[in-house]
């Protein structure tokens, strides 16, 4: 286990209170609905939370269950979620996913990574986010760009591949920290440890960070 991980987690928790929740976290805490968390994750891929959040709200005003979602046309879904990235493709995946949920799972979202990743367009990241924030499980650590970048800068891992990063983090991150790790690193990455030229001068964990790979900072 990396040195100071407990201290880093503690400091990030204190700092995170001043930042907004990532979309999946916010929806999970507000609704406790795995379906809405799953769909919001599909919308969030390659899209900023400032765009994903309003898009998810517009869509869930129209439909909050797989059955209701399938009453919408693809064009209606596209209109609701625009301008998220790749919105026509995501609308198609949402419809396909809802059909599978109804056909194979009685309209319920499965609570295992194996079954989640069988759904159209769902990879390990969305699977982990759904399990963590939809089912309140601590079995996996969702890895997006923020988690990947920060974990590499801290020297916890050395890889550019998100799925490999998830496996590496799972090897040493204690279970008690897994549930909150994505949330904490996403907030930190969106506001302080940004991908290009991070705000190291404002970083609450800077004395524990070797800043691996950082060539320019503020």
C-alpha positions in Angstrom: 0.0 0.0 0.0 1.4 3.5 -0.9 2.6 5.6 2.0 0.2 8.3 3.3 -2.9 7.0 1.5 -5.1 7.4 4.6 -3.8 11.0 5.1 -4.4 11.8 1.4 -8.0 10.4 1.6 -8.7 12.4 4.7 -7.4 15.7 3.3 -9.3 15.2 0.0 -12.5 14.5 2.0 -12.1 17.9 3.8 -11.4 19.7 0.5 -14.2 18.1 -1.5 -16.9 19.7 0.6 -16.3 22.9 -1.2 -16.9 21.3 -4.7 -20.0 20.0 -6.4 -20.7 16.3 -6.6 -20.0 14.5 -9.8 -23.2 13.7 -11.7 -23.4 10.0 -10.9 -22.6 10.6 -7.2 -25.3 13.3 -7.0 -27.9 11.1 -8.7 -27.0 8.1 -6.6 -27.3 10.0 -3.4 -30.5 11.7 -4.3 -32.4 8.8 -5.9 -30.7 5.5 -4.8 -31.8 4.4 -8.3 -29.3 2.1 -10.1 -31.1 2.7 -13.5 -30.7 6.5 -13.3 -27.0 6.1 -12.3 -26.4 3.7 -15.2 -28.0 6.0 -17.7 -26.2 9.1 -16.4 -23.0 7.2 -16.7 -23.7 6.5 -20.4 -24.4 10.2 -20.9 -21.2 11.2 -19.1 -18.8 9.4 -21.3 -16.5 11.9 -23.0 -18.7 14.7 -21.7 -18.2 17.2 -19.0 -20.4 17.0 -15.9 -21.7 20.6 -16.5 -23.3 19.2 -19.7 -24.2 15.7 -18.4 -26.1 16.9 -15.4 -28.7 19.1 -17.2 -29.0 16.4 -20.0 -29.8 13.7 -17.4 -32.3 15.9 -15.7 -34.1 16.6 -19.0 -34.2 12.9 -19.9 -35.4 11.7 -16.5 -38.3 14.2 -16.6 -39.5 12.2 -19.6 -38.7 8.7 -18.3 -37.2 7.1 -15.2 -37.6 3.4 -15.9 -36.6 1.1 -18.8 -40.3 0.7 -19.7 -41.0 4.4 -19.9 -37.7 5.0 -21.7 -38.8 2.6 -24.5 -41.9 4.6 -25.0 -39.7 7.5 -26.2 -38.5 7.6 -29.8 -34.7 7.8 -30.5 -35.3 11.3 -31.7 -36.9 12.3 -28.4 -34.0 10.8 -26.4 -31.5 12.6 -28.7 -33.3 15.9 -28.2 -33.3 15.5 -24.4 -29.7 14.6 -24.1 -28.2 17.0 -26.7 -25.4 18.3 -26.5 -23.7 15.4 -24.7 -20.9 13.9 -26.8 -21.9 11.3 -29.4 -25.6 11.8 -28.4 -27.1 9.8 -31.4 -24.9 6.8 -30.4 -25.8 7.2 -26.7 -29.5 7.4 -27.5 -29.2 4.1 -29.4 -27.3 2.5 -26.5 -29.9 3.7 -24.0 -32.7 2.0 -26.0 -30.7 -1.2 -26.5 -29.8 -1.3 -22.8 -33.4 -0.8 -21.8 -34.6 -3.7 -24.0 -32.0 -6.0 -22.5 -32.9 -5.0 -19.0 -36.6 -5.8 -19.7 -35.9 -9.0 -21.6 -33.2 -10.5 -19.4 -33.5 -8.9 -16.0 -37.2 -8.1 -15.4 -36.6 -4.4 -15.9 -34.1 -4.3 -13.1 -30.4 -3.3 -13.3 -28.2 -6.2 -12.5 -25.9 -5.8 -9.5 -22.8 -7.7 -10.8 -20.0 -6.5 -13.0 -20.3 -9.6 -15.2 -23.9 -8.8 -16.0 -23.5 -5.0 -16.3 -20.7 -5.3 -18.8 -22.9 -7.5 -21.0 -25.2 -4.5 -21.5 -24.8 -2.5 -24.7 -22.2 0.2 -24.4 -21.3 -0.6 -20.8 -17.7 -1.0 -19.9 -16.0 -1.6 -16.5 -16.1 2.1 -15.7 -19.8 2.4 -16.0 -20.2 -0.9 -14.3 -18.2 0.2 -11.3 -20.0 3.5 -11.1 -23.4 1.8 -11.1 -22.3 -0.7 -8.4 -20.8 2.1 -6.3 -23.4 4.8 -6.5 -26.4 2.8 -7.6 -26.0 -0.2 -5.3 -23.8 1.4 -2.6 -21.2 -1.4 -3.1 -17.4 -1.1 -2.6 -16.4 -3.9 -4.8 -14.8 -1.9 -7.6 -13.1 1.5 -8.2 -14.3 3.4 -11.2 -11.5 4.9 -13.2 -12.0 7.9 -15.5 -9.5 10.4 -16.8 -9.3 12.2 -13.4 -8.6 9.0 -11.4 -6.1 7.8 -14.0 -4.2 11.1 -14.1 -4.0 11.7 -10.4 -3.2 8.1 -9.5 -0.3 8.3 -11.9 0.9 11.6 -10.6 0.9 10.3 -7.1 2.9 7.3 -8.2 0.3 4.8 -7.0 0.2 3.3 -10.5 2.0 3.5 -13.8 -0.3 2.9 -16.8 -2.3 4.8 -19.3 -5.1 2.2 -19.5 -8.2 2.8 -17.3 -9.2 -0.9 -17.0 -5.6 -1.8 -16.0 -5.6 1.1 -13.6 -8.7 -0.3 -11.9 -7.1 -3.7 -11.4 -3.9 -2.1 -10.1 -5.7 0.2 -7.6 -7.9 -2.7 -6.4 -4.7 -4.6 -5.4 -3.8 -2.1 -2.7 -6.6 0.4 -1.9 -8.3 -0.8 1.3 -11.9 -1.6 0.9 -12.9 1.1 3.3 -11.6 3.7 0.8 -12.9 2.2 -2.4 -16.5 3.6 -2.3 -15.3 7.3 -2.1 -12.1 7.2 -4.1 -13.6 7.9 -7.6 -15.8 10.7 -6.2 -12.8 12.3 -4.3 -10.4 12.1 -7.2 -12.9 13.3 -9.7 -13.7 16.4 -7.7 -10.0 17.0 -7.1 -9.3 16.5 -10.8 -12.0 18.8 -12.0 -11.0 21.7 -9.7 -7.3 21.4 -8.7 -5.4 18.5 -10.3 -6.6 19.3 -13.8 -5.2 17.4 -16.7 -3.2 20.3 -18.2 -1.2 22.6 -15.8 -2.6 21.5 -12.4 -3.1 24.1 -9.6 -0.3 22.6 -7.5 0.0 25.8 -5.5 -3.6 25.3 -4.2 -3.3 21.5 -3.7 -4.1 20.3 -0.2 -2.1 17.0 -0.8 0.9 18.6 -2.5 3.4 17.6 0.1 2.5 14.0 -0.4 2.6 14.1 -4.2 5.8 13.5 -6.3 4.0 15.1 -9.3 5.1 12.4 -11.6 4.8 13.5 -15.2 3.8 17.1 -14.3 5.9 19.5 -16.5 3.8 22.6 -16.0 1.7 23.7 -13.1 0.2 26.8 -11.5 
